Amino acid sequence: MFDSPAMTGLPVVVIGAGPVGLAAAAQLAERDLAFLVLEAGPDIAASVQQWGHVQLFSPWQYNTDSAARRLLGAAGWKEPDAEELPTGAELVEQYLRPLAALPAIADNVRLNSKVVAVSRLGIDRMRTEGRDRIPFVVRLDNGDEVLARAVIDASGTWSTPNVLGSNGLPAHGEAEAAAWINHALPDVLKADREQYAGKHTVVVGAGHSAATTILALAELADLAPGTRTTWAIRASSPGGSFGGGSDDELPARGALGSGLAMLVDTGRIQLETNFRTTSVRTLPEGGIELVSRGLDGAEKSILADRVVAATGYRPDYQFTQELRLELDPIMSAPRPVAPLIDPNQHSCGTVRPHGIDELAHPEPGYFSVGMKSYGRAPTFLMATGHEQVRSVVAGLAGDWAAARDVQLELPETGVCSATAGSEAFAKRLGLSHAEHERLLTLTAKHLPQSPSAGAAVLAAAREMGVDETAALQLAAFAADQFDVAPVVQVGPELQLAPDTKQQSGPSCCG
């Protein structure tokens, strides 16, 4: 199906050397298929490195590919603890870089090789006869061209973030205000701290990137006086951003949602609902103004020093204009995949396994995989991409039984928009393993005199000298799992609110 005399000896081209692209390379290497990985950046996983400071929601067991583990294991690689949650930087250094350095892969990776066009050799997309027997031609930004028997497009969506405008178009004045706008997941506590410390930031968006940035800004506020955060969302309520809480089988995501809810409930961040950005104005004295205009013509605005546009991403199919693709008109995903990933119907953990048949296009031999295959849907988990490329590569090898035996076990999740067991959550807040152990010991000491687990954790955190924002989040996490009432802030004091919900979990000491 993917071979002809004209394609004999040609490689499978993989676009992108990120987690899914390198998983494809591992699968191809294991099946002894010729391949070439083209990475636009100067290093492997260039996009991941831009959010290296962020901790993943899923533990290591969901973040490594089966073929990659076998190849690395044969080279003496020590697999990370399956239950640990890596940061983006740890994912690169402990897994992706060793994988890319294997001789079976390293010699087939080209860096600084940005793909600008993909077509068929000598024909455009109007030609039908014999199309599947003609090699692909992959053009790079330096003018070089590579011939390929198939193309696995794992280029992702990081380089094409969505705009601020609520209608999908850039807000008026957005381009002119670009110097005041950052896209998702800036490193506000370290590399980008000077841009945010002591300033007012507006975070626009309701997904997990927004939540992660808001929590980091709350931590920065404890360290840098004058740091303020406003959270602007289109919805009338932020409830959908709070995730599955203690019901989320990726507990790190559930705890992120719980921490975000606590910051809203305690007034640590200012929430602006029903805010649909229509225009952006730069101010003569410096800073920026976001303007929202309702359907009734009424305007409201927010003044800020900086804006974080955590508004999601979209795939870039510009370089495949000469290919015959069939994309869902809503999701911009392969048409058969769209109903499986629709965020109105699915969370990350309820997406049905899918492989080569669902990822195929009318263009034989071209497959978009990984985040790009999800179009605008935010419900992607790395494990899904690994199974996608396993299936695709099996099909390219002619092993159709394996290609169509698509299996995937994902954790159930509340929603895919908003973080571990208590240790992983504590780690995200900056506590070491030893500090987490001490927190548990002190919590046990305070339990007999405390009305709830949340109050005991709060007392323990304060005794340890944990900063106020982290203490609140730890208490909120415990309350969400075990207590009948949330922790709230009343003036300078922290306490439990009156009982407002049924108990949601077992006793902490059971």
One Martini backbone bead per residue (centre of mass of N, CA, C, O) as a GRO file, in nm:
protein
  510
    1MET     BB    1   0.054   0.064  -0.017
    2PHE     BB    2   0.362   0.221   0.042
    3ASP     BB    3   0.471   0.091  -0.231
    4SER     BB    4   0.725   0.125  -0.489
    5PRO     BB    5   0.975   0.143  -0.708
    6ALA     BB    6   1.011   0.460  -0.648
    7MET     BB    7   1.045   0.392  -0.317
    8THR     BB    8   1.295   0.245  -0.305
    9GLY     BB    9   1.485   0.330  -0.014
   10LEU     BB   10   1.302   0.518   0.119
   11PRO     BB   11   1.207   0.713   0.367
   12VAL     BB   12   1.066   0.792   0.660
   13VAL     BB   13   0.920   1.092   0.746
   14VAL     BB   14   0.978   1.285   1.040
   15ILE     BB   15   0.802   1.548   1.197
   16GLY     BB   16   0.964   1.586   1.469
   17ALA     BB   17   1.162   1.575   1.797
   18GLY     BB   18   0.961   1.475   1.994
   19PRO     BB   19   0.796   1.245   2.171
   20VAL     BB   20   0.643   1.129   1.914
   21GLY     BB   21   0.867   1.135   1.701
   22LEU     BB   22   1.064   0.949   1.866
   23ALA     BB   23   0.870   0.713   1.883
   24ALA     BB   24   0.863   0.664   1.582
   25ALA     BB   25   1.164   0.608   1.556
   26ALA     BB   26   1.166   0.358   1.740
   27GLN     BB   27   0.968   0.189   1.574
   28LEU     BB   28   1.133   0.195   1.311
   29ALA     BB   29   1.396   0.076   1.422
   30GLU     BB   30   1.275  -0.196   1.526
   31ARG     BB   31   1.173  -0.256   1.210
   32ASP     BB   32   1.393  -0.165   1.002
   33LEU     BB   33   1.323   0.129   0.901
   34ALA     BB   34   1.362   0.382   0.709
   35PHE     BB   35   1.466   0.712   0.841
   36LEU     BB   36   1.370   1.072   0.901
   37VAL     BB   37   1.436   1.338   1.120
   38LEU     BB   38   1.272   1.661   1.136
   39GLU     BB   39   1.402   1.952   1.303
   40ALA     BB   40   1.357   2.290   1.351
   41GLY     BB   41   1.535   2.296   1.577
   42PRO     BB   42   1.853   2.292   1.760
   43ASP     BB   43   1.691   2.065   1.918
   44ILE     BB   44   1.555   1.841   2.082
   45ALA     BB   45   1.259   1.920   2.199
   46ALA     BB   46   1.218   2.236   2.173
   47SER     BB   47   0.933   2.283   2.290
   48VAL     BB   48   0.964   2.147   2.566
   49GLN     BB   49   1.194   2.340   2.664
   50GLN     BB   50   0.995   2.590   2.696
   51TRP     BB   51   0.838   2.395   2.938
   52GLY     BB   52   1.046   2.266   3.154
   53HIS     BB   53   0.920   2.384   3.438
   54VAL     BB   54   0.687   2.187   3.392
   55GLN     BB   55   0.463   1.972   3.527
   56LEU     BB   56   0.329   1.688   3.476
   57PHE     BB   57   0.034   1.500   3.514
   58SER     BB   58   0.183   1.252   3.418
   59PRO     BB   59   0.344   0.981   3.468
   60TRP     BB   60   0.591   0.789   3.342
   61GLN     BB   61   0.405   0.549   3.244
   62TYR     BB   62   0.274   0.767   3.015
   63ASN     BB   63   0.573   0.889   2.874
   64THR     BB   64   0.655   0.612   2.735
   65ASP     BB   65   0.772   0.407   2.490
   66SER     BB   66   0.801   0.081   2.413
   67ALA     BB   67   1.038   0.084   2.208
   68ALA     BB   68   1.214   0.280   2.366
   69ARG     BB   69   1.252   0.101   2.615
   70ARG     BB   70   1.393  -0.131   2.471
   71LEU     BB   71   1.633   0.024   2.350
   72LEU     BB   72   1.733   0.147   2.618
   73GLY     BB   73   1.763  -0.114   2.783
   74ALA     BB   74   1.987  -0.236   2.593
   75ALA     BB   75   2.176   0.032   2.682
   76GLY     BB   76   2.124   0.072   3.016
   77TRP     BB   77   1.874   0.205   3.097
   78LYS     BB   78   1.715   0.386   3.361
   79GLU     BB   79   1.412   0.376   3.472
   80PRO     BB   80   1.188   0.559   3.591
   81ASP     BB   81   0.963   0.622   3.812
   82ALA     BB   82   0.637   0.553   3.736
   83GLU     BB   83   0.505   0.768   3.965
   84GLU     BB   84   0.648   0.999   3.864
   85LEU     BB   85   0.663   1.356   3.797
   86PRO     BB   86   0.769   1.520   3.537
   87THR     BB   87   0.929   1.744   3.380
   88GLY     BB   88   1.015   1.864   3.087
   89ALA     BB   89   1.322   1.850   3.143
   90GLU     BB   90   1.321   1.552   3.243
   91LEU     BB   91   1.212   1.427   2.987
   92VAL     BB   92   1.455   1.503   2.819
   93GLU     BB   93   1.709   1.406   2.996
   94GLN     BB   94   1.591   1.103   3.083
   95TYR     BB   95   1.478   1.026   2.770
   96LEU     BB   96   1.504   1.181   2.492
   97ARG     BB   97   1.812   1.210   2.475
   98PRO     BB   98   1.892   0.912   2.498
   99LEU     BB   99   1.724   0.827   2.255
  100ALA     BB  100   1.859   1.018   2.036
  101ALA     BB  101   2.159   0.883   2.098
  102LEU     BB  102   2.106   0.644   1.958
  103PRO     BB  103   2.237   0.502   1.682
  104ALA     BB  104   1.954   0.427   1.546
  105ILE     BB  105   1.881   0.754   1.558
  106ALA     BB  106   2.100   0.982   1.540
  107ASP     BB  107   2.166   0.938   1.221
  108ASN     BB  108   1.832   1.031   1.168
  109VAL     BB  109   1.886   1.337   1.267
  110ARG     BB  110   1.768   1.672   1.180
  111LEU     BB  111   1.854   1.982   1.246
  112ASN     BB  112   1.747   2.276   1.136
  113SER     BB  113   1.465   2.144   0.981
  114LYS     BB  114   1.234   2.312   0.819
  115VAL     BB  115   0.918   2.261   0.713
  116VAL     BB  116   0.738   2.409   0.415
  117ALA     BB  117   0.680   2.140   0.229
  118VAL     BB  118   0.436   1.903   0.085
  119SER     BB  119   0.453   1.654  -0.175
  120ARG     BB  120   0.473   1.536  -0.499
  121LEU     BB  121   0.659   1.408  -0.743
  122GLY     BB  122   0.566   1.615  -1.017
  123ILE     BB  123   0.295   1.675  -0.849
  124ASP     BB  124  -0.016   1.764  -0.766
  125ARG     BB  125  -0.339   1.741  -0.619
  126MET     BB  126  -0.489   1.687  -0.904
  127ARG     BB  127  -0.358   1.422  -0.919
  128THR     BB  128  -0.459   1.070  -0.924
  129GLU     BB  129  -0.301   0.883  -1.087
  130GLY     BB  130  -0.069   0.703  -0.902
  131ARG     BB  131  -0.015   0.855  -0.631
  132ASP     BB  132   0.073   0.607  -0.435
  133ARG     BB  133   0.357   0.569  -0.629
  134ILE     BB  134   0.459   0.852  -0.534
  135PRO     BB  135   0.673   1.039  -0.398
  136PHE     BB  136   0.763   1.236  -0.163
  137VAL     BB  137   0.816   1.595  -0.108
  138VAL     BB  138   1.048   1.759   0.116
  139ARG     BB  139   1.066   2.091   0.212
  140LEU     BB  140   1.301   2.325   0.308
  141ASP     BB  141   1.411   2.642   0.413
  142ASN     BB  142   1.695   2.593   0.240
  143GLY     BB  143   1.577   2.409  -0.027
  144ASP     BB  144   1.576   2.140   0.045
  145GLU     BB  145   1.512   1.792  -0.058
  146VAL     BB  146   1.299   1.513   0.037
  147LEU     BB  147   1.247   1.181  -0.005
  148ALA     BB  148   0.940   0.977   0.043
  149ARG     BB  149   0.717   0.711   0.134
  150ALA     BB  150   0.650   0.867   0.407
  151VAL     BB  151   0.449   1.068   0.651
  152ILE     BB  152   0.516   1.183   0.989
  153ASP     BB  153   0.326   1.428   1.163
  154ALA     BB  154   0.495   1.569   1.469
  155SER     BB  155   0.478   1.905   1.501
  156GLY     BB  156   0.240   2.011   1.635
  157THR     BB  157   0.128   2.341   1.818
  158TRP     BB  158   0.321   2.545   1.969
  159SER     BB  159   0.373   2.756   1.715
  160THR     BB  160   0.026   2.788   1.719
  161PRO     BB  161  -0.130   2.995   1.883
  162ASN     BB  162  -0.382   3.137   2.004
  163VAL     BB  163  -0.570   3.402   2.033
  164LEU     BB  164  -0.743   3.650   2.210
  165GLY     BB  165  -0.975   3.644   2.044
  166SER     BB  166  -1.302   3.520   2.090
  167ASN     BB  167  -1.348   3.456   1.756
  168GLY     BB  168  -1.041   3.361   1.650
  169LEU     BB  169  -0.947   3.643   1.615
  170PRO     BB  170  -0.768   3.897   1.628
  171ALA     BB  171  -0.745   4.145   1.814
  172HIS     BB  172  -0.763   4.461   1.825
  173GLY     BB  173  -0.418   4.537   1.855
  174GLU     BB  174  -0.250   4.274   1.911
  175ALA     BB  175   0.005   4.306   1.737
  176GLU     BB  176   0.098   4.585   1.867
  177ALA     BB  177   0.099   4.428   2.172
  178ALA     BB  178   0.316   4.191   2.179
  179ALA     BB  179   0.520   4.294   2.407
  180TRP     BB  180   0.278   4.229   2.642
  181ILE     BB  181   0.263   3.926   2.525
  182ASN     BB  182   0.219   3.600   2.642
  183HIS     BB  183   0.232   3.279   2.629
  184ALA     BB  184   0.216   2.992   2.750
  185LEU     BB  185   0.414   2.910   3.026
  186PRO     BB  186   0.574   3.093   3.189
  187ASP     BB  187   0.867   3.157   3.398
  188VAL     BB  188   0.782   3.332   3.674
  189LEU     BB  189   1.003   3.221   3.900
  190LYS     BB  190   1.253   3.272   3.694
  191ALA     BB  191   1.329   3.358   3.390
  192ASP     BB  192   1.047   3.566   3.399
  193ARG     BB  193   1.022   3.736   3.665
  194GLU     BB  194   1.066   4.042   3.587
  195GLN     BB  195   0.786   4.064   3.427
  196TYR     BB  196   0.601   4.001   3.717
  197ALA     BB  197   0.723   4.135   3.947
  198GLY     BB  198   0.515   4.374   4.089
  199LYS     BB  199   0.273   4.301   3.894
  200HIS     BB  200   0.008   4.307   3.655
  201THR     BB  201  -0.169   4.012   3.558
  202VAL     BB  202  -0.327   3.870   3.272
  203VAL     BB  203  -0.518   3.572   3.248
  204VAL     BB  204  -0.607   3.400   2.951
  205GLY     BB  205  -0.807   3.134   3.031
  206ALA     BB  206  -0.933   2.772   3.115
  207GLY     BB  207  -0.688   2.596   3.139
  208HIS     BB  208  -0.402   2.439   3.254
  209SER     BB  209  -0.214   2.672   3.177
  210ALA     BB  210  -0.356   2.887   3.339
  211ALA     BB  211  -0.344   2.748   3.615
  212THR     BB  212  -0.036   2.725   3.637
  213THR     BB  213   0.022   3.031   3.620
  214ILE     BB  214  -0.151   3.125   3.860
  215LEU     BB  215  -0.001   2.964   4.080
  216ALA     BB  216   0.275   3.095   4.028
  217LEU     BB  217   0.182   3.389   4.085
  218ALA     BB  218   0.102   3.335   4.379
  219GLU     BB  219   0.387   3.267   4.470
  220LEU     BB  220   0.514   3.537   4.382
  221ALA     BB  221   0.345   3.720   4.574
  222ASP     BB  222   0.498   3.616   4.835
  223LEU     BB  223   0.788   3.739   4.721
  224ALA     BB  224   0.642   3.991   4.554
  225PRO     BB  225   0.539   4.278   4.606
  226GLY     BB  226   0.256   4.370   4.396
  227THR     BB  227   0.156   4.107   4.297
  228ARG     BB  228  -0.090   4.055   4.038
  229THR     BB  229  -0.406   3.876   3.952
  230THR     BB  230  -0.598   3.816   3.655
  231TRP     BB  231  -0.888   3.624   3.558
  232ALA     BB  232  -0.991   3.559   3.221
  233ILE     BB  233  -1.320   3.458   3.114
  234ARG     BB  234  -1.593   3.361   2.917
  235ALA     BB  235  -1.736   3.245   3.131
  236SER     BB  236  -1.962   3.254   3.413
  237SER     BB  237  -1.779   3.007   3.515
  238PRO     BB  238  -1.495   2.816   3.659
  239GLY     BB  239  -1.567   2.511   3.709
  240GLY     BB  240  -1.437   2.367   3.450
  241SER     BB  241  -1.128   2.430   3.562
  242PHE     BB  242  -1.120   2.226   3.831
  243GLY     BB  243  -1.183   1.951   3.766
  244GLY     BB  244  -1.183   1.630   3.950
  245GLY     BB  245  -1.011   1.627   4.173
  246SER     BB  246  -1.026   1.339   4.365
  247ASP     BB  247  -1.145   1.189   4.088
  248ASP     BB  248  -0.873   1.211   3.959
  249GLU     BB  249  -0.640   0.982   3.810
  250LEU     BB  250  -0.476   1.255   3.789
  251PRO     BB  251  -0.392   1.408   4.071
  252ALA     BB  252  -0.230   1.654   3.967
  253ARG     BB  253  -0.478   1.780   3.824
  254GLY     BB  254  -0.679   1.790   4.056
  255ALA     BB  255  -0.501   1.974   4.239
  256LEU     BB  256  -0.489   2.214   4.055
  257GLY     BB  257  -0.790   2.273   4.063
  258SER     BB  258  -0.807   2.309   4.372
  259GLY     BB  259  -0.605   2.546   4.389
  260LEU     BB  260  -0.763   2.738   4.208
  261ALA     BB  261  -1.021   2.750   4.374
  262MET     BB  262  -0.886   2.870   4.626
  263LEU     BB  263  -0.793   3.140   4.501
  264VAL     BB  264  -1.078   3.234   4.441
  265ASP     BB  265  -1.218   3.201   4.723
  266THR     BB  266  -0.984   3.396   4.870
  267GLY     BB  267  -0.890   3.636   4.664
  268ARG     BB  268  -0.596   3.603   4.532
  269ILE     BB  269  -0.772   3.634   4.279
  270GLN     BB  270  -0.908   3.793   4.001
  271LEU     BB  271  -1.230   3.752   3.866
  272GLU     BB  272  -1.330   3.743   3.510
  273THR     BB  273  -1.624   3.719   3.364
  274ASN     BB  274  -1.746   3.744   3.055
  275PHE     BB  275  -1.463   3.766   2.887
  276ARG     BB  276  -1.433   3.915   2.555
  277THR     BB  277  -1.190   3.976   2.350
  278THR     BB  278  -1.166   4.260   2.109
  279SER     BB  279  -0.937   4.452   2.238
  280VAL     BB  280  -0.610   4.625   2.222
  281ARG     BB  281  -0.428   4.852   2.439
  282THR     BB  282  -0.184   5.079   2.448
  283LEU     BB  283  -0.011   5.269   2.685
  284PRO     BB  284   0.165   5.555   2.725
  285GLU     BB  285   0.271   5.463   3.029
  286GLY     BB  286   0.222   5.174   3.000
  287GLY     BB  287   0.095   4.888   2.901
  288ILE     BB  288  -0.244   4.738   2.914
  289GLU     BB  289  -0.567   4.696   2.738
  290LEU     BB  290  -0.856   4.511   2.790
  291VAL     BB  291  -1.143   4.451   2.575
  292SER     BB  292  -1.494   4.401   2.632
  293ARG     BB  293  -1.771   4.304   2.415
  294GLY     BB  294  -2.089   4.273   2.411
  295LEU     BB  295  -2.386   4.211   2.250
  296ASP     BB  296  -2.496   4.499   2.375
  297GLY     BB  297  -2.213   4.689   2.371
  298ALA     BB  298  -2.084   4.649   2.629
  299GLU     BB  299  -1.809   4.762   2.826
  300LYS     BB  300  -1.494   4.619   2.940
  301SER     BB  301  -1.191   4.649   3.147
  302ILE     BB  302  -0.825   4.582   3.164
  303LEU     BB  303  -0.548   4.662   3.350
  304ALA     BB  304  -0.195   4.605   3.260
  305ASP     BB  305   0.143   4.490   3.233
  306ARG     BB  306   0.043   4.188   3.159
  307VAL     BB  307  -0.004   3.906   2.926
  308VAL     BB  308  -0.157   3.577   2.928
  309ALA     BB  309  -0.212   3.355   2.652
  310ALA     BB  310  -0.419   3.076   2.749
  311THR     BB  311  -0.581   2.974   2.446
  312GLY     BB  312  -0.420   2.775   2.297
  313TYR     BB  313  -0.421   2.566   1.997
  314ARG     BB  314  -0.313   2.511   1.651
  315PRO     BB  315  -0.282   2.377   1.354
  316ASP     BB  316  -0.035   2.351   1.082
  317TYR     BB  317  -0.126   2.314   0.720
  318GLN     BB  318   0.041   2.479   0.509
  319PHE     BB  319   0.263   2.250   0.416
  320THR     BB  320  -0.010   2.067   0.296
  321GLN     BB  321  -0.163   2.192   0.040
  322GLU     BB  322  -0.071   1.944  -0.176
  323LEU     BB  323  -0.260   1.771  -0.008
  324ARG     BB  324  -0.505   1.514   0.072
  325LEU     BB  325  -0.712   1.634   0.311
  326GLU     BB  326  -0.931   1.530   0.596
  327LEU     BB  327  -1.091   1.772   0.782
  328ASP     BB  328  -1.240   1.883   1.039
  329PRO     BB  329  -1.428   2.181   1.056
  330ILE     BB  330  -1.380   2.215   1.373
  331MET     BB  331  -1.102   2.064   1.480
  332SER     BB  332  -0.868   2.000   1.269
  333ALA     BB  333  -0.904   1.694   1.231
  334PRO     BB  334  -0.928   1.401   1.154
  335ARG     BB  335  -1.234   1.300   1.089
  336PRO     BB  336  -1.240   1.022   1.257
  337VAL     BB  337  -1.125   1.161   1.528
  338ALA     BB  338  -1.311   1.390   1.628
  339PRO     BB  339  -1.539   1.223   1.792
  340LEU     BB  340  -1.316   1.104   2.000
  341ILE     BB  341  -1.210   1.423   2.109
  342ASP     BB  342  -1.437   1.586   2.195
  343PRO     BB  343  -1.455   1.814   2.460
  344ASN     BB  344  -1.775   1.793   2.492
  345GLN     BB  345  -1.737   1.454   2.549
  346HIS     BB  346  -1.425   1.453   2.638
  347SER     BB  347  -1.157   1.330   2.796
  348CYS     BB  348  -0.855   1.204   2.809
  349GLY     BB  349  -0.965   0.915   2.940
  350THR     BB  350  -1.217   0.877   2.703
  351VAL     BB  351  -1.047   0.808   2.470
  352ARG     BB  352  -1.042   0.621   2.204
  353PRO     BB  353  -0.868   0.408   2.054
  354HIS     BB  354  -0.630   0.490   1.786
  355GLY     BB  355  -0.517   0.468   1.437
  356ILE     BB  356  -0.447   0.429   1.112
  357ASP     BB  357  -0.743   0.447   1.012
  358GLU     BB  358  -0.814   0.729   1.151
  359LEU     BB  359  -0.540   0.886   1.037
  360ALA     BB  360  -0.620   0.874   0.761
  361HIS     BB  361  -0.601   0.988   0.427
  362PRO     BB  362  -0.640   1.048   0.092
  363GLU     BB  363  -0.333   1.054   0.150
  364PRO     BB  364  -0.113   0.826   0.101
  365GLY     BB  365   0.119   0.818   0.379
  366TYR     BB  366  -0.024   1.037   0.555
  367PHE     BB  367   0.040   1.146   0.907
  368SER     BB  368  -0.115   1.281   1.179
  369VAL     BB  369   0.025   1.324   1.506
  370GLY     BB  370  -0.060   1.380   1.806
  371MET     BB  371  -0.143   1.693   1.870
  372LYS     BB  372  -0.217   1.750   1.572
  373SER     BB  373  -0.452   1.529   1.556
  374TYR     BB  374  -0.637   1.722   1.761
  375GLY     BB  375  -0.607   2.004   1.689
  376ARG     BB  376  -0.809   2.197   1.913
  377ALA     BB  377  -0.792   1.983   2.113
  378PRO     BB  378  -0.704   1.935   2.479
  379THR     BB  379  -0.713   1.587   2.513
  380PHE     BB  380  -0.410   1.519   2.525
  381LEU     BB  381  -0.198   1.231   2.550
  382MET     BB  382   0.101   1.083   2.511
  383ALA     BB  383   0.004   0.785   2.497
  384THR     BB  384  -0.162   0.824   2.241
  385GLY     BB  385   0.076   0.884   2.048
  386HIS     BB  386   0.223   0.616   2.085
  387GLU     BB  387  -0.008   0.439   1.965
  388GLN     BB  388  -0.026   0.569   1.694
  389VAL     BB  389   0.270   0.505   1.592
  390ARG     BB  390   0.260   0.203   1.626
  391SER     BB  391   0.036   0.160   1.417
  392VAL     BB  392   0.158   0.303   1.171
  393VAL     BB  393   0.424   0.140   1.154
  394ALA     BB  394   0.297  -0.134   1.121
  395GLY     BB  395   0.165  -0.062   0.849
  396LEU     BB  396   0.431   0.012   0.698
  397ALA     BB  397   0.533  -0.297   0.754
  398GLY     BB  398   0.262  -0.489   0.705
  399ASP     BB  399   0.134  -0.515   1.009
  400TRP     BB  400  -0.202  -0.532   1.039
  401ALA     BB  401  -0.261  -0.668   1.304
  402ALA     BB  402  -0.106  -0.458   1.479
  403ALA     BB  403  -0.231  -0.195   1.367
  404ARG     BB  404  -0.542  -0.295   1.462
  405ASP     BB  405  -0.431  -0.347   1.764
  406VAL     BB  406  -0.575  -0.120   1.956
  407GLN     BB  407  -0.427  -0.014   2.269
  408LEU     BB  408  -0.552   0.167   2.572
  409GLU     BB  409  -0.457   0.290   2.899
  410LEU     BB  410  -0.639   0.529   3.076
  411PRO     BB  411  -0.701   0.773   3.283
  412GLU     BB  412  -0.936   0.897   3.460
  413THR     BB  413  -1.114   1.212   3.419
  414GLY     BB  414  -1.276   1.491   3.468
  415VAL     BB  415  -1.095   1.706   3.315
  416CYS     BB  416  -0.882   1.878   3.058
  417SER     BB  417  -0.815   2.176   3.239
  418ALA     BB  418  -0.664   2.109   3.535
  419THR     BB  419  -0.253   1.804   4.030
  420ALA     BB  420  -0.110   1.389   4.391
  421GLY     BB  421  -0.052   1.289   4.511
  422SER     BB  422   0.061   1.457   4.772
  423GLU     BB  423   0.360   1.454   4.685
  424ALA     BB  424   0.334   1.578   4.401
  425PHE     BB  425   0.203   1.836   4.499
  426ALA     BB  426   0.428   1.922   4.693
  427LYS     BB  427   0.645   1.936   4.476
  428ARG     BB  428   0.513   2.166   4.312
  429LEU     BB  429   0.545   2.357   4.585
  430GLY     BB  430   0.863   2.275   4.685
  431LEU     BB  431   0.866   2.001   4.824
  432SER     BB  432   1.023   1.761   4.958
  433HIS     BB  433   1.029   1.448   5.064
  434ALA     BB  434   1.101   1.520   5.358
  435GLU     BB  435   0.883   1.741   5.390
  436HIS     BB  436   0.645   1.557   5.339
  437GLU     BB  437   0.696   1.367   5.577
  438ARG     BB  438   0.668   1.591   5.790
  439LEU     BB  439   0.384   1.674   5.721
  440LEU     BB  440   0.253   1.404   5.801
  441THR     BB  441   0.347   1.402   6.093
  442LEU     BB  442   0.214   1.673   6.178
  443THR     BB  443  -0.072   1.602   6.097
  444ALA     BB  444  -0.106   1.372   6.301
  445LYS     BB  445  -0.068   1.558   6.550
  446HIS     BB  446  -0.324   1.754   6.474
  447LEU     BB  447  -0.582   1.579   6.442
  448PRO     BB  448  -0.708   1.556   6.738
  449GLN     BB  449  -0.745   1.899   6.731
  450SER     BB  450  -0.899   1.873   6.460
  451PRO     BB  451  -1.186   1.905   6.248
  452SER     BB  452  -0.978   1.831   6.007
  453ALA     BB  453  -0.762   1.764   5.758
  454GLY     BB  454  -0.724   2.050   5.650
  455ALA     BB  455  -0.652   2.177   5.926
  456ALA     BB  456  -0.406   1.997   5.983
  457VAL     BB  457  -0.240   2.075   5.735
  458LEU     BB  458  -0.235   2.376   5.792
  459ALA     BB  459  -0.090   2.358   6.065
  460ALA     BB  460   0.160   2.211   5.960
  461ALA     BB  461   0.250   2.417   5.748
  462ARG     BB  462   0.285   2.653   5.949
  463GLU     BB  463   0.496   2.513   6.131
  464MET     BB  464   0.704   2.487   5.882
  465GLY     BB  465   0.680   2.765   5.702
  466VAL     BB  466   0.488   2.769   5.486
  467ASP     BB  467   0.363   2.938   5.260
  468GLU     BB  468   0.050   3.059   5.220
  469THR     BB  469  -0.024   2.945   4.943
  470ALA     BB  470   0.068   2.652   4.992
  471ALA     BB  471  -0.102   2.599   5.244
  472LEU     BB  472  -0.375   2.635   5.109
  473GLN     BB  473  -0.340   2.413   4.894
  474LEU     BB  474  -0.295   2.176   5.084
  475ALA     BB  475  -0.564   2.209   5.235
  476ALA     BB  476  -0.748   2.186   4.987
  477PHE     BB  477  -0.666   1.903   4.908
  478ALA     BB  478  -0.754   1.764   5.171
  479ALA     BB  479  -1.048   1.864   5.169
  480ASP     BB  480  -1.131   1.742   4.894
  481GLN     BB  481  -1.079   1.441   4.993
  482PHE     BB  482  -1.195   1.443   5.325
  483ASP     BB  483  -1.391   1.682   5.357
  484VAL     BB  484  -1.684   1.904   5.421
  485ALA     BB  485  -1.486   2.162   5.401
  486PRO     BB  486  -1.344   2.443   5.313
  487VAL     BB  487  -1.085   2.654   5.286
  488VAL     BB  488  -1.057   2.982   5.429
  489GLN     BB  489  -1.033   3.340   5.424
  490VAL     BB  490  -1.020   3.556   5.723
  491GLY     BB  491  -0.844   3.773   5.671
  492PRO     BB  492  -0.550   3.668   5.830
  493GLU     BB  493  -0.711   3.409   5.860
  494LEU     BB  494  -0.730   3.049   5.871
  495GLN     BB  495  -1.018   2.844   5.774
  496LEU     BB  496  -1.306   2.673   5.807
  497ALA     BB  497  -1.586   2.625   5.669
  498PRO     BB  498  -1.883   2.555   5.665
  499ASP     BB  499  -2.071   2.308   5.595
  500THR     BB  500  -2.130   2.218   5.222
  501LYS     BB  501  -2.065   1.898   5.203
  502GLN     BB  502  -2.014   1.593   5.135
  503GLN     BB  503  -1.834   1.342   5.187
  504SER     BB  504  -1.553   1.241   4.955
  505GLY     BB  505  -1.402   1.044   5.165
  506PRO     BB  506  -1.195   0.902   5.352
  507SER     BB  507  -1.032   0.882   5.608
  508CYS     BB  508  -0.704   0.965   5.671
  509CYS     BB  509  -0.662   0.699   5.879
  510GLY     BB  510  -0.790   0.433   5.727
   0.00000   0.00000   0.00000
